[in-house]
């Protein structure tokens, strides 16, 4: 059997970058719009298949 090679150490763990209030607000709107579009898509598919 081949001997187990030691695992190469990865980059050091970094703390998550701070985001500004504007970035958080924008991210919240993007998530909301994606969820809204997903729900509309599901309703449209339901209507198209079973309507």
C-alpha distance matrix in Angstrom:
0.0 3.8 6.4 9.0 11.9 15.2 17.5 20.5 23.7 26.0 29.7 31.7 33.2 36.8 39.6 41.0 43.7 47.2 49.1 52.8 55.2 55.9 52.2 51.9 55.1 53.9 50.5 52.4 54.6 51.8 50.0 53.4 54.1 50.7 51.1 54.7 53.8 51.1 53.7 56.2 53.7 53.0 56.7 57.3 54.6 56.0 59.5 58.5 56.6 58.8 62.0
3.8 0.0 3.8 6.4 8.5 12.1 14.5 17.1 20.5 22.8 26.5 28.7 30.4 33.9 36.9 38.3 41.0 44.5 46.4 50.2 52.7 53.3 49.7 49.5 52.8 51.6 48.3 50.3 52.6 49.7 48.1 51.6 52.3 49.0 49.6 53.2 52.3 49.8 52.5 55.0 52.5 52.0 55.8 56.4 53.8 55.4 58.8 57.8 56.1 58.5 61.5
6.4 3.8 0.0 3.8 6.2 9.3 12.2 15.0 18.1 20.8 24.5 26.3 28.1 31.7 34.8 36.5 39.2 42.7 44.8 48.6 51.2 52.0 48.4 48.3 51.6 50.6 47.4 49.4 51.8 49.2 47.5 51.0 52.0 48.8 49.4 53.1 52.3 49.9 52.6 55.2 53.0 52.5 56.2 57.0 54.6 56.1 59.6 58.7 57.2 59.4 62.4
9.0 6.4 3.8 0.0 3.8 6.4 8.8 12.0 14.9 17.5 21.2 23.0 24.6 28.2 31.1 32.8 35.6 39.1 41.2 44.9 47.5 48.4 44.8 44.6 47.9 47.0 43.7 45.7 48.2 45.6 44.0 47.5 48.5 45.4 45.9 49.6 49.0 46.6 49.3 52.0 49.8 49.4 53.1 54.0 51.7 53.1 56.6 56.0 54.5 56.7 59.6
11.9 8.5 6.2 3.8 0.0 3.8 6.4 8.9 12.1 14.8 18.4 20.4 22.4 25.9 29.1 30.8 33.4 36.9 39.1 42.8 45.6 46.4 42.8 42.8 46.3 45.3 42.1 44.3 46.8 44.2 42.8 46.4 47.4 44.4 45.2 48.9 48.2 46.0 48.9 51.4 49.3 49.1 52.9 53.6 51.5 53.2 56.6 55.9 54.7 57.0 59.7
15.2 12.1 9.3 6.4 3.8 0.0 3.8 6.3 9.0 12.1 15.6 17.2 19.3 22.8 26.0 28.0 30.6 34.1 36.5 40.2 43.0 44.0 40.5 40.5 44.0 43.2 40.2 42.3 45.0 42.6 41.2 44.8 46.0 43.1 43.9 47.6 47.2 45.2 48.0 50.6 48.8 48.6 52.3 53.2 51.3 52.9 56.3 55.8 54.8 57.0 59.6
17.5 14.5 12.2 8.8 6.4 3.8 0.0 3.8 6.2 8.7 12.4 14.3 16.1 19.6 22.7 24.5 27.1 30.7 32.9 36.6 39.4 40.3 36.8 36.8 40.3 39.5 36.4 38.6 41.2 38.8 37.4 41.1 42.2 39.4 40.3 44.0 43.6 41.6 44.4 47.0 45.3 45.2 48.8 49.8 48.0 49.7 53.0 52.6 51.6 53.9 56.4
20.5 17.1 15.0 12.0 8.9 6.3 3.8 0.0 3.8 6.3 9.6 11.9 14.4 17.6 21.0 22.9 25.1 28.7 31.0 34.6 37.6 38.4 35.0 35.3 38.8 37.9 35.0 37.5 40.0 37.6 36.6 40.3 41.3 38.7 39.9 43.5 43.0 41.4 44.3 46.8 45.1 45.3 49.0 49.8 48.2 50.1 53.3 52.8 52.1 54.5 56.8
23.7 20.5 18.1 14.9 12.1 9.0 6.2 3.8 0.0 3.8 6.7 8.4 10.9 14.2 17.6 19.8 22.1 25.6 28.2 31.7 34.8 35.8 32.5 32.7 36.3 35.7 32.9 35.3 38.0 35.9 34.9 38.5 39.8 37.4 38.5 42.1 41.9 40.4 43.3 45.8 44.4 44.7 48.2 49.2 47.9 49.7 52.9 52.6 52.1 54.3 56.5
26.0 22.8 20.8 17.5 14.8 12.1 8.7 6.3 3.8 0.0 3.8 6.4 8.5 11.5 15.0 16.7 18.8 22.5 24.8 28.4 31.4 32.3 28.9 29.2 32.8 32.0 29.3 31.8 34.4 32.2 31.3 35.0 36.2 33.9 35.1 38.7 38.5 37.1 40.0 42.5 41.2 41.6 45.1 46.0 44.8 46.7 49.8 49.5 49.2 51.4 53.5
29.7 26.5 24.5 21.2 18.4 15.6 12.4 9.6 6.7 3.8 0.0 3.8 6.4 8.6 12.3 14.2 15.9 19.5 22.0 25.4 28.6 29.5 26.3 26.9 30.5 29.8 27.3 30.0 32.6 30.6 30.0 33.7 34.9 32.9 34.3 37.7 37.7 36.6 39.5 41.9 40.8 41.5 44.8 45.7 44.9 46.8 49.8 49.6 49.6 51.8 53.7
31.7 28.7 26.3 23.0 20.4 17.2 14.3 11.9 8.4 6.4 3.8 0.0 3.8 6.2 9.8 12.4 14.4 17.8 20.7 24.1 27.2 28.6 25.6 25.9 29.6 29.4 26.9 29.4 32.3 30.7 30.0 33.5 35.1 33.3 34.5 37.9 38.2 37.2 39.9 42.5 41.7 42.2 45.4 46.6 45.9 47.7 50.6 50.8 50.7 52.8 54.6
33.2 30.4 28.1 24.6 22.4 19.3 16.1 14.4 10.9 8.5 6.4 3.8 0.0 3.8 6.7 9.3 11.9 15.1 18.0 21.5 24.4 26.0 23.0 22.9 26.6 26.6 24.0 26.2 29.3 27.8 26.9 30.4 32.2 30.5 31.4 34.9 35.4 34.4 36.9 39.6 39.0 39.4 42.5 43.9 43.3 44.9 47.9 48.2 48.2 50.1 51.8
36.8 33.9 31.7 28.2 25.9 22.8 19.6 17.6 14.2 11.5 8.6 6.2 3.8 0.0 3.8 6.4 8.4 11.6 14.6 18.1 21.1 22.7 19.8 20.0 23.7 23.8 21.6 23.9 26.9 25.7 25.1 28.5 30.3 29.0 30.1 33.4 34.0 33.4 35.9 38.4 38.0 38.7 41.7 43.0 42.7 44.4 47.2 47.6 47.9 49.7 51.2
39.6 36.9 34.8 31.1 29.1 26.0 22.7 21.0 17.6 15.0 12.3 9.8 6.7 3.8 0.0 3.8 6.3 8.8 12.0 15.4 18.2 20.1 17.6 17.3 21.1 21.6 19.5 21.4 24.7 23.9 23.2 26.4 28.5 27.5 28.4 31.5 32.5 32.0 34.3 36.8 36.8 37.4 40.2 41.8 41.7 43.2 45.9 46.6 47.0 48.7 50.0
41.0 38.3 36.5 32.8 30.8 28.0 24.5 22.9 19.8 16.7 14.2 12.4 9.3 6.4 3.8 0.0 3.8 6.4 9.0 12.6 15.2 16.9 14.1 13.8 17.6 17.9 15.7 17.7 20.9 20.1 19.5 22.7 24.7 23.8 24.8 27.9 28.9 28.5 30.7 33.2 33.3 34.0 36.7 38.2 38.3 39.9 42.5 43.2 43.7 45.4 46.6
43.7 41.0 39.2 35.6 33.4 30.6 27.1 25.1 22.1 18.8 15.9 14.4 11.9 8.4 6.3 3.8 0.0 3.8 6.3 9.7 12.9 14.3 11.7 12.2 15.9 16.1 14.5 17.0 19.8 19.2 19.3 22.3 24.1 23.6 25.0 27.8 28.7 28.8 31.1 33.3 33.5 34.6 37.2 38.5 38.9 40.6 42.9 43.6 44.5 46.2 47.1
47.2 44.5 42.7 39.1 36.9 34.1 30.7 28.7 25.6 22.5 19.5 17.8 15.1 11.6 8.8 6.4 3.8 0.0 3.8 6.7 9.7 11.7 9.8 10.0 13.6 14.5 13.5 15.5 18.4 18.4 18.7 21.3 23.3 23.4 24.6 27.1 28.4 28.8 30.8 32.9 33.6 34.7 36.9 38.4 39.1 40.7 42.8 43.8 44.8 46.4 47.0
49.1 46.4 44.8 41.2 39.1 36.5 32.9 31.0 28.2 24.8 22.0 20.7 18.0 14.6 12.0 9.0 6.3 3.8 0.0 3.7 6.7 8.1 6.0 6.6 10.0 10.8 10.1 12.3 14.9 15.1 15.8 18.2 20.0 20.4 21.9 24.0 25.3 26.1 28.1 29.9 30.7 32.1 34.2 35.5 36.5 38.1 40.1 41.0 42.3 43.8 44.3
52.8 50.2 48.6 44.9 42.8 40.2 36.6 34.6 31.7 28.4 25.4 24.1 21.5 18.1 15.4 12.6 9.7 6.7 3.7 0.0 3.8 5.4 5.2 6.3 8.6 9.9 10.6 12.4 14.4 15.4 16.6 18.4 20.1 21.2 22.6 24.3 25.8 27.0 28.7 30.3 31.5 33.1 34.8 36.1 37.4 39.0 40.7 41.8 43.3 44.7 44.9
55.2 52.7 51.2 47.5 45.6 43.0 39.4 37.6 34.8 31.4 28.6 27.2 24.4 21.1 18.2 15.2 12.9 9.7 6.7 3.8 0.0 3.8 5.5 5.1 6.1 8.6 9.8 10.5 12.4 14.2 15.4 16.5 18.4 20.0 21.1 22.4 24.3 25.7 27.0 28.5 30.1 31.6 33.0 34.4 36.0 37.5 38.9 40.3 41.9 43.1 43.1
55.9 53.3 52.0 48.4 46.4 44.0 40.3 38.4 35.8 32.3 29.5 28.6 26.0 22.7 20.1 16.9 14.3 11.7 8.1 5.4 3.8 0.0 3.8 5.4 5.1 6.1 8.5 9.8 10.7 12.3 14.3 15.3 16.5 18.4 20.0 21.0 22.5 24.3 25.8 26.9 28.4 30.3 31.6 32.7 34.4 36.1 37.4 38.5 40.4 41.8 41.5
52.2 49.7 48.4 44.8 42.8 40.5 36.8 35.0 32.5 28.9 26.3 25.6 23.0 19.8 17.6 14.1 11.7 9.8 6.0 5.2 5.5 3.8 0.0 3.8 5.4 5.1 6.0 8.5 9.9 10.5 12.2 14.1 15.3 16.4 18.3 19.8 21.0 22.4 24.3 25.6 26.7 28.5 30.2 31.3 32.6 34.5 36.0 36.9 38.6 40.2 40.2
51.9 49.5 48.3 44.6 42.8 40.5 36.8 35.3 32.7 29.2 26.9 25.9 22.9 20.0 17.3 13.8 12.2 10.0 6.6 6.3 5.1 5.4 3.8 0.0 3.8 5.5 5.1 6.1 8.7 9.9 10.5 12.2 14.2 15.3 16.5 18.2 19.9 21.0 22.6 24.3 25.6 27.0 28.6 30.1 31.4 32.9 34.6 35.8 37.3 38.6 38.7
55.1 52.8 51.6 47.9 46.3 44.0 40.3 38.8 36.3 32.8 30.5 29.6 26.6 23.7 21.1 17.6 15.9 13.6 10.0 8.6 6.1 5.1 5.4 3.8 0.0 3.8 5.5 5.1 6.4 8.7 10.0 10.6 12.4 14.4 15.5 16.4 18.4 20.0 21.2 22.5 24.2 25.9 27.1 28.4 30.2 31.6 32.9 34.4 36.1 37.3 37.1
53.9 51.6 50.6 47.0 45.3 43.2 39.5 37.9 35.7 32.0 29.8 29.4 26.6 23.8 21.6 17.9 16.1 14.5 10.8 9.9 8.6 6.1 5.1 5.5 3.8 0.0 3.8 5.4 5.2 6.2 8.7 9.8 10.6 12.3 14.3 15.2 16.4 18.3 20.0 21.0 22.3 24.4 25.7 26.7 28.4 30.2 31.4 32.5 34.4 35.8 35.7
50.5 48.3 47.4 43.7 42.1 40.2 36.4 35.0 32.9 29.3 27.3 26.9 24.0 21.6 19.5 15.7 14.5 13.5 10.1 10.6 9.8 8.5 6.0 5.1 5.5 3.8 0.0 3.8 5.4 5.1 6.2 8.5 9.9 10.6 12.3 14.1 15.3 16.5 18.4 19.9 20.9 22.6 24.4 25.6 26.8 28.5 30.2 31.2 32.7 34.3 34.4
52.4 50.3 49.4 45.7 44.3 42.3 38.6 37.5 35.3 31.8 30.0 29.4 26.2 23.9 21.4 17.7 17.0 15.5 12.3 12.4 10.5 9.8 8.5 6.1 5.1 5.4 3.8 0.0 3.8 5.5 5.2 6.1 8.6 10.0 10.7 12.1 14.2 15.3 16.6 18.3 19.8 21.2 22.6 24.2 25.7 27.0 28.6 30.0 31.5 32.7 32.7
54.6 52.6 51.8 48.2 46.8 45.0 41.2 40.0 38.0 34.4 32.6 32.3 29.3 26.9 24.7 20.9 19.8 18.4 14.9 14.4 12.4 10.7 9.9 8.7 6.4 5.2 5.4 3.8 0.0 3.8 5.4 5.0 6.1 8.5 9.8 10.3 12.1 14.0 15.2 16.3 18.0 19.8 20.9 22.1 24.0 25.5 26.7 28.0 29.9 31.2 30.9
51.8 49.7 49.2 45.6 44.2 42.6 38.8 37.6 35.9 32.2 30.6 30.7 27.8 25.7 23.9 20.1 19.2 18.4 15.1 15.4 14.2 12.3 10.5 9.9 8.7 6.2 5.1 5.5 3.8 0.0 3.8 5.4 5.2 6.1 8.6 9.8 10.5 12.2 14.3 15.3 16.3 18.3 20.0 20.8 22.3 24.2 25.6 26.5 28.2 29.9 29.9
50.0 48.1 47.5 44.0 42.8 41.2 37.4 36.6 34.9 31.3 30.0 30.0 26.9 25.1 23.2 19.5 19.3 18.7 15.8 16.6 15.4 14.3 12.2 10.5 10.0 8.7 6.2 5.2 5.4 3.8 0.0 3.8 5.5 5.2 6.2 8.5 9.9 10.5 12.3 14.2 15.2 16.5 18.4 19.8 20.9 22.5 24.3 25.4 26.8 28.2 28.5
53.4 51.6 51.0 47.5 46.4 44.8 41.1 40.3 38.5 35.0 33.7 33.5 30.4 28.5 26.4 22.7 22.3 21.3 18.2 18.4 16.5 15.3 14.1 12.2 10.6 9.8 8.5 6.1 5.0 5.4 3.8 0.0 3.8 5.5 5.2 6.0 8.6 9.8 10.6 12.2 14.1 15.4 16.5 18.2 19.9 21.0 22.5 24.1 25.7 26.7 26.6
54.1 52.3 52.0 48.5 47.4 46.0 42.2 41.3 39.8 36.2 34.9 35.1 32.2 30.3 28.5 24.7 24.1 23.3 20.0 20.1 18.4 16.5 15.3 14.2 12.4 10.6 9.9 8.6 6.1 5.2 5.5 3.8 0.0 3.8 5.5 4.9 6.0 8.4 9.8 10.4 12.0 14.1 15.2 16.2 18.0 19.7 20.9 22.0 24.0 25.4 25.1
50.7 49.0 48.8 45.4 44.4 43.1 39.4 38.7 37.4 33.9 32.9 33.3 30.5 29.0 27.5 23.8 23.6 23.4 20.4 21.2 20.0 18.4 16.4 15.3 14.4 12.3 10.6 10.0 8.5 6.1 5.2 5.5 3.8 0.0 3.8 5.4 5.1 6.1 8.7 9.9 10.4 12.3 14.2 15.1 16.2 18.2 19.8 20.7 22.2 23.9 24.1
51.1 49.6 49.4 45.9 45.2 43.9 40.3 39.9 38.5 35.1 34.3 34.5 31.4 30.1 28.4 24.8 25.0 24.6 21.9 22.6 21.1 20.0 18.3 16.5 15.5 14.3 12.3 10.7 9.8 8.6 6.2 5.2 5.5 3.8 0.0 3.8 5.4 5.0 6.2 8.6 9.7 10.5 12.3 14.1 15.2 16.4 18.3 19.7 20.9 22.1 22.5
54.7 53.2 53.1 49.6 48.9 47.6 44.0 43.5 42.1 38.7 37.7 37.9 34.9 33.4 31.5 27.9 27.8 27.1 24.0 24.3 22.4 21.0 19.8 18.2 16.4 15.2 14.1 12.1 10.3 9.8 8.5 6.0 4.9 5.4 3.8 0.0 3.8 5.4 5.2 6.2 8.6 9.9 10.7 12.2 14.2 15.3 16.5 18.2 20.0 20.9 20.7
53.8 52.3 52.3 49.0 48.2 47.2 43.6 43.0 41.9 38.5 37.7 38.2 35.4 34.0 32.5 28.9 28.7 28.4 25.3 25.8 24.3 22.5 21.0 19.9 18.4 16.4 15.3 14.2 12.1 10.5 9.9 8.6 6.0 5.1 5.4 3.8 0.0 3.8 5.5 5.1 6.0 8.6 9.8 10.3 12.1 14.1 15.2 16.1 18.0 19.6 19.4
51.1 49.8 49.9 46.6 46.0 45.2 41.6 41.4 40.4 37.1 36.6 37.2 34.4 33.4 32.0 28.5 28.8 28.8 26.1 27.0 25.7 24.3 22.4 21.0 20.0 18.3 16.5 15.3 14.0 12.2 10.5 9.8 8.4 6.1 5.0 5.4 3.8 0.0 3.8 5.4 5.0 6.2 8.6 9.8 10.4 12.2 14.2 15.1 16.3 17.9 18.4
53.7 52.5 52.6 49.3 48.9 48.0 44.4 44.3 43.3 40.0 39.5 39.9 36.9 35.9 34.3 30.7 31.1 30.8 28.1 28.7 27.0 25.8 24.3 22.6 21.2 20.0 18.4 16.6 15.2 14.3 12.3 10.6 9.8 8.7 6.2 5.2 5.5 3.8 0.0 3.8 5.4 5.1 6.2 8.5 9.8 10.5 12.3 14.1 15.3 16.1 16.3
56.2 55.0 55.2 52.0 51.4 50.6 47.0 46.8 45.8 42.5 41.9 42.5 39.6 38.4 36.8 33.2 33.3 32.9 29.9 30.3 28.5 26.9 25.6 24.3 22.5 21.0 19.9 18.3 16.3 15.3 14.2 12.2 10.4 9.9 8.6 6.2 5.1 5.4 3.8 0.0 3.8 5.4 5.1 6.1 8.5 9.8 10.5 12.0 14.1 15.2 14.7
53.7 52.5 53.0 49.8 49.3 48.8 45.3 45.1 44.4 41.2 40.8 41.7 39.0 38.0 36.8 33.3 33.5 33.6 30.7 31.5 30.1 28.4 26.7 25.6 24.2 22.3 20.9 19.8 18.0 16.3 15.2 14.1 12.0 10.4 9.7 8.6 6.0 5.0 5.4 3.8 0.0 3.8 5.4 5.0 6.1 8.5 9.8 10.3 12.1 13.9 14.1
53.0 52.0 52.5 49.4 49.1 48.6 45.2 45.3 44.7 41.6 41.5 42.2 39.4 38.7 37.4 34.0 34.6 34.7 32.1 33.1 31.6 30.3 28.5 27.0 25.9 24.4 22.6 21.2 19.8 18.3 16.5 15.4 14.1 12.3 10.5 9.9 8.6 6.2 5.1 5.4 3.8 0.0 3.8 5.4 5.1 6.0 8.5 9.7 10.4 11.7 12.5
56.7 55.8 56.2 53.1 52.9 52.3 48.8 49.0 48.2 45.1 44.8 45.4 42.5 41.7 40.2 36.7 37.2 36.9 34.2 34.8 33.0 31.6 30.2 28.6 27.1 25.7 24.4 22.6 20.9 20.0 18.4 16.5 15.2 14.2 12.3 10.7 9.8 8.6 6.2 5.1 5.4 3.8 0.0 3.8 5.5 5.1 6.1 8.5 9.9 10.3 10.2
57.3 56.4 57.0 54.0 53.6 53.2 49.8 49.8 49.2 46.0 45.7 46.6 43.9 43.0 41.8 38.2 38.5 38.4 35.5 36.1 34.4 32.7 31.3 30.1 28.4 26.7 25.6 24.2 22.1 20.8 19.8 18.2 16.2 15.1 14.1 12.2 10.3 9.8 8.5 6.1 5.0 5.4 3.8 0.0 3.8 5.4 5.1 6.0 8.6 9.9 9.3
54.6 53.8 54.6 51.7 51.5 51.3 48.0 48.2 47.9 44.8 44.9 45.9 43.3 42.7 41.7 38.3 38.9 39.1 36.5 37.4 36.0 34.4 32.6 31.4 30.2 28.4 26.8 25.7 24.0 22.3 20.9 19.9 18.0 16.2 15.2 14.2 12.1 10.4 9.8 8.5 6.1 5.1 5.5 3.8 0.0 3.8 5.4 5.0 6.0 8.3 9.1
56.0 55.4 56.1 53.1 53.2 52.9 49.7 50.1 49.7 46.7 46.8 47.7 44.9 44.4 43.2 39.9 40.6 40.7 38.1 39.0 37.5 36.1 34.5 32.9 31.6 30.2 28.5 27.0 25.5 24.2 22.5 21.0 19.7 18.2 16.4 15.3 14.1 12.2 10.5 9.8 8.5 6.0 5.1 5.4 3.8 0.0 3.8 5.5 5.3 5.7 6.9
59.5 58.8 59.6 56.6 56.6 56.3 53.0 53.3 52.9 49.8 49.8 50.6 47.9 47.2 45.9 42.5 42.9 42.8 40.1 40.7 38.9 37.4 36.0 34.6 32.9 31.4 30.2 28.6 26.7 25.6 24.3 22.5 20.9 19.8 18.3 16.5 15.2 14.2 12.3 10.5 9.8 8.5 6.1 5.1 5.4 3.8 0.0 3.8 5.6 5.4 4.3
58.5 57.8 58.7 56.0 55.9 55.8 52.6 52.8 52.6 49.5 49.6 50.8 48.2 47.6 46.6 43.2 43.6 43.8 41.0 41.8 40.3 38.5 36.9 35.8 34.4 32.5 31.2 30.0 28.0 26.5 25.4 24.1 22.0 20.7 19.7 18.2 16.1 15.1 14.1 12.0 10.3 9.7 8.5 6.0 5.0 5.5 3.8 0.0 3.8 5.9 5.6
56.6 56.1 57.2 54.5 54.7 54.8 51.6 52.1 52.1 49.2 49.6 50.7 48.2 47.9 47.0 43.7 44.5 44.8 42.3 43.3 41.9 40.4 38.6 37.3 36.1 34.4 32.7 31.5 29.9 28.2 26.8 25.7 24.0 22.2 20.9 20.0 18.0 16.3 15.3 14.1 12.1 10.4 9.9 8.6 6.0 5.3 5.6 3.8 0.0 3.8 6.0
58.8 58.5 59.4 56.7 57.0 57.0 53.9 54.5 54.3 51.4 51.8 52.8 50.1 49.7 48.7 45.4 46.2 46.4 43.8 44.7 43.1 41.8 40.2 38.6 37.3 35.8 34.3 32.7 31.2 29.9 28.2 26.7 25.4 23.9 22.1 20.9 19.6 17.9 16.1 15.2 13.9 11.7 10.3 9.9 8.3 5.7 5.4 5.9 3.8 0.0 3.8
62.0 61.5 62.4 59.6 59.7 59.6 56.4 56.8 56.5 53.5 53.7 54.6 51.8 51.2 50.0 46.6 47.1 47.0 44.3 44.9 43.1 41.5 40.2 38.7 37.1 35.7 34.4 32.7 30.9 29.9 28.5 26.6 25.1 24.1 22.5 20.7 19.4 18.4 16.3 14.7 14.1 12.5 10.2 9.3 9.1 6.9 4.3 5.6 6.0 3.8 0.0
